[in-house]
Amino acid sequence: MKVFCFQCKKTNEFTITNPVGRRDECSFCKADLHVCKNCQMYDLKSYNECKEPAADVVKEKERANFCDFFKACESGDTVDTKFKLMSAAQALFKKS
């Protein structure tokens, strides 16, 4: 299993028998991996920025959490796209 790191944009390797745990860190930058921004359910447009309606509210999206709905992103495509869209929207409404 490959796990994308939102912070350094690199991919970490995990085995199927040893999934991403709450205390796991990126082997490159030491950022937490079990975080909202590394999850497939993370969505800026959704309530609580999560596609899972039953998930508890997590205020710090870049810190390790205990979410049972965590599904690790295997690539940065979804995360990068979200940030590009958000940046474009902010630029559109930026006051000059």
Order of alpha helices (4+ residues) and beta strands (2+ residues): beta-beta-alpha
